[in-house]
Amino acid sequence: MACKSISAFLHDCGKFTQNGLNKIYMIGYHDLLPVSGSTDVYATSVDGIVNEIGKTVGKSFVKVDQTKKTGGLKETTTINDNGSVDFTAEFTLSIDNFGAKNKSFTESLIGVPVVALVQLRSGVWVAIGLDGEFELRSAEGTLDDANNLRALTFSGNIDGLIPEVDKTIVPALIALL
């Protein structure tokens, strides 16, 4: 079998990359439906950008406001000795204020596979968890003189590198239709 050619990667001239997360939306994986003609809940264009995500009527991605500059996204690709490849992702964010809303949101995440739709500060949208194996793994609350927040960590196996999402489909995903 012939090996695949390596893709070129060139920086965009005159542009710099902004670090960090801008907007976060989440949905329970169980609120997604397979897209037409597939068993997957999403479809991609030929260049690998997610251009469709199927969701149940009346359900939408919900906005999650994070404590300023506390979120992070990490993907790990592991090439095993036998040639197999494993992909995992980790997503962290902190939410403000111990209270009923914070508690209710955190409890709603326990044991529920989720999909996170995240806009990076660069403007690019990405989706984590489209394979249904991405869950809240820890929730750590801190209440002291400097902090009043709950740090949430999501992780799981993913089906490849974290994909970009076509920004034109985002409005329909975050609105109740």
Wavefront OBJ file of the C-alpha trace (Angstrom):
o trace
v 0.000 0.000 0.000
v 1.360 3.404 -0.942
v 1.770 5.988 1.798
v -0.232 9.187 1.739
v 1.645 12.352 0.782
v 2.343 14.939 3.453
v 0.174 18.069 3.353
v 1.818 21.477 3.225
v 1.385 23.893 6.109
v 2.170 27.545 5.501
v 1.471 30.442 7.854
v -0.913 33.119 6.639
v 1.155 36.212 5.862
v 0.505 39.194 8.089
v -1.769 37.284 10.456
v -1.081 36.158 13.974
v -2.894 33.537 15.973
v -4.824 34.677 19.016
v -4.690 32.297 21.950
v -7.619 31.256 24.057
v -11.299 30.470 23.870
v -13.969 32.992 22.967
v -17.416 31.323 23.127
v -18.535 27.937 24.435
v -21.741 26.042 23.695
v -22.605 22.482 24.757
v -25.233 19.847 24.060
v -25.841 16.343 25.363
v -24.804 13.786 22.758
v -28.221 12.131 23.208
v -29.811 15.320 21.790
v -28.106 14.753 18.432
v -29.442 12.684 15.529
v -27.677 11.066 12.576
v -27.455 13.320 9.544
v -29.330 12.247 6.426
v -27.825 9.188 4.761
v -25.439 8.367 7.613
v -25.201 6.765 11.024
v -22.981 9.647 12.205
v -24.390 12.768 13.875
v -22.185 14.967 11.711
v -20.871 15.266 8.165
v -17.710 16.836 6.809
v -16.710 18.492 3.568
v -13.926 17.041 1.424
v -11.417 19.194 3.321
v -12.512 17.743 6.696
v -14.498 20.729 7.988
v -17.722 19.789 9.806
v -20.520 21.181 7.634
v -23.543 19.512 9.258
v -24.504 18.425 12.771
v -27.874 16.742 13.284
v -29.841 17.731 16.373
v -33.227 16.783 17.730
v -36.007 19.270 16.975
v -36.427 21.639 19.918
v -32.892 21.054 21.207
v -29.884 23.307 20.751
v -26.386 23.872 21.996
v -26.587 25.938 25.208
v -24.265 28.823 26.031
v -21.748 28.264 28.809
v -20.143 31.375 30.266
v -16.714 30.606 31.653
v -14.710 32.436 34.268
v -12.407 34.771 32.326
v -9.337 33.073 30.836
v -9.832 29.712 32.550
v -10.659 27.476 29.581
v -8.350 25.250 27.636
v -8.441 22.636 24.931
v -5.904 19.867 24.486
v -5.721 17.006 22.016
v -3.278 14.125 22.177
v -2.327 11.791 19.361
v -0.546 8.619 20.430
v 1.113 6.374 17.854
v 1.409 2.919 19.395
v 4.217 0.427 18.751
v 1.850 -1.760 16.699
v 1.094 1.164 14.357
v -2.366 1.946 15.709
v -3.209 5.543 16.553
v -5.233 6.783 19.533
v -6.752 10.253 19.732
v -7.930 11.831 22.983
v -9.098 15.299 23.935
v -9.368 17.271 27.146
v -11.396 20.426 27.639
v -11.295 22.522 30.798
v -13.284 25.522 31.907
v -14.315 27.163 35.142
v -17.750 28.501 35.943
v -18.362 31.258 38.471
v -20.293 31.332 41.709
v -21.241 28.490 43.950
v -24.992 28.535 43.905
v -28.079 26.834 42.535
v -27.371 27.601 38.824
v -23.759 26.433 39.036
v -24.777 23.279 40.926
v -27.639 22.478 38.541
v -25.445 22.897 35.458
v -22.660 20.734 36.902
v -25.083 18.001 38.009
v -26.678 17.960 34.547
v -23.275 17.006 33.091
v -22.559 13.995 35.320
v -22.632 10.742 33.350
v -23.767 12.448 30.133
v -21.633 12.352 26.978
v -21.450 15.900 25.611
v -20.412 17.799 22.522
v -18.673 21.137 23.002
v -18.861 23.735 20.251
v -16.076 26.232 20.889
v -15.117 29.439 19.140
v -11.415 30.166 19.461
v -10.219 33.765 19.853
v -8.995 33.493 16.251
v -12.650 33.171 15.181
v -12.380 29.513 14.173
v -15.088 27.160 15.520
v -14.257 23.579 16.591
v -16.340 20.672 17.911
v -15.226 18.156 20.525
v -17.121 14.958 21.300
v -18.958 14.263 18.045
v -18.282 10.546 18.524
v -20.218 10.336 21.830
v -17.277 9.456 24.091
v -16.555 12.852 25.650
v -17.685 13.361 29.254
v -17.203 15.377 32.410
v -14.406 13.597 34.301
v -13.961 15.947 37.255
v -15.547 18.961 38.885
v -13.487 20.759 41.505
v -14.976 23.609 43.477
v -12.904 26.330 45.105
v -14.324 28.947 47.423
v -11.807 31.140 49.220
v -10.725 34.784 49.417
v -9.575 34.765 45.767
v -11.912 32.258 44.069
v -15.575 31.373 43.811
v -15.727 28.848 40.992
v -16.035 25.251 39.922
v -13.350 23.910 37.543
v -14.716 21.347 35.092
v -12.605 18.873 33.134
v -14.023 16.908 30.206
v -12.100 14.200 28.390
v -12.469 11.137 26.217
v -11.518 9.336 23.071
v -12.184 11.117 19.799
v -12.241 9.903 16.172
v -9.219 11.870 14.968
v -7.913 15.370 15.425
v -10.404 17.975 16.671
v -12.258 19.217 13.587
v -13.013 22.753 12.522
v -16.703 23.614 12.119
v -18.038 25.665 9.222
v -19.029 28.951 10.877
v -22.098 29.274 8.650
v -23.832 26.341 10.401
v -23.275 27.677 13.943
v -26.331 30.009 14.135
v -28.708 27.100 13.463
v -26.963 24.933 16.076
v -27.297 27.460 18.887
v -30.903 28.465 18.110
v -33.999 26.472 18.974
v -35.564 25.393 15.692
l 1 2 3 4 5 6 7 8 9 10 11 12 13 14 15 16 17 18 19 20 21 22 23 24 25 26 27 28 29 30 31 32 33 34 35 36 37 38 39 40 41 42 43 44 45 46 47 48 49 50 51 52 53 54 55 56 57 58 59 60 61 62 63 64 65 66 67 68 69 70 71 72 73 74 75 76 77 78 79 80 81 82 83 84 85 86 87 88 89 90 91 92 93 94 95 96 97 98 99 100 101 102 103 104 105 106 107 108 109 110 111 112 113 114 115 116 117 118 119 120 121 122 123 124 125 126 127 128 129 130 131 132 133 134 135 136 137 138 139 140 141 142 143 144 145 146 147 148 149 150 151 152 153 154 155 156 157 158 159 160 161 162 163 164 165 166 167 168 169 170 171 172 173 174 175 176 177
